[in-house]
Amino acid sequence: MNDYILPLQLVALFAVIYFFMIRPSQNKLKKEKEFETSLKVGDKIITKSGFHGKVTEIAETTVVIETMSGKLKIEKSAISNEMSAILNKKA
């Protein structure tokens, strides 16, 4: 009976680590990728650094946004999907 306790504890530890650390991280990355591919011209966005703008051009990995002070070319990964979703729900 005691021979099975350590392997069961290791399996339980791995399961806890997987469900509380690895899986949520994978889900977040998946949602970010889906958000990046769903961007379209005219979307209002907020960058991770806090810039507010409207998408005017989309390339493979970059986006041009129009802000109050002009146009900026940024990486798609620099767009905050959580904040942009909140911004688009208000509109």
N, C-alpha and C positions, 0 to 999 in steps of 0.2 A: 504494500500500500504506500509506504513512504517513497518508493522508487518513482512513483508517478507524480508526486507533488511538485517537484522542481520543473519538470517539463510542462506541466499544466500552468504553473505560474508564469513561465516564459511565454507560453501561447496567450495567456490572458493579458500579459503586459503588451505584447505585440498588437493584440486586438484593440486595446485601449489607445495605444499610440496611433494606430491606423485610423480609427474612427474619430478621434479627437484632434489629430494633427495633420495627417497626410491627406485624408479624404476631403476635408473642408478646403484645404489649399488647392487641391486638384479641381474642385468645383468652382472655386473663385477664378482660377486661370481659364477654365472653360467658358465661364460667363464673360470674362474680359475679351476673349477671342471672338465670341459671338457678337459682343457689342461693337468691336472694331470692324467686323465684316458687315454689320448692319448700318453703319454710318452712311448717311446720304447728304447730298448738297441741300443746304437749307436748315439742317439740324442746329439747334442751339446747344452749345457745349461749354463745359468748364474744364480747364486743364488742371492737372495735379498741382501746378504751381499757383493756381488761382485766377488765371486769365479767363474772362468770359468772352465768347465770340460765337460767330455763326459760320458754319462750314461753307466755303465757296468752291473749293476744288479738292478732289480726292485722287491720290496716286496709290501705288501699291503699298508703301509703308509710311507715307507722309500725308498730311492734310494741310491745306491752306485755310486759315480762319480769318475772318474779318472782325476786328475789334474797333473800339472807339478811336484808337490812335493809328489805325492802319491795318495792313495785312501781315500775318505771321505764318511762317511755314514750320510745322511741328510734326513730330512723330505721332503715329496713331496711339502708341503705347503711353503717351504723355497725357491722354485724355482721361479724366476721372469718370468712370461709368456710373458710379453711385450718384455723384453730384449732378451729372448731366441728366440722369433719369429723373431726379427730383425737379430740376429746372424745367424739363419737358412736361412733367405732370402739372405744374402750375400754369403753363401756357395754354 
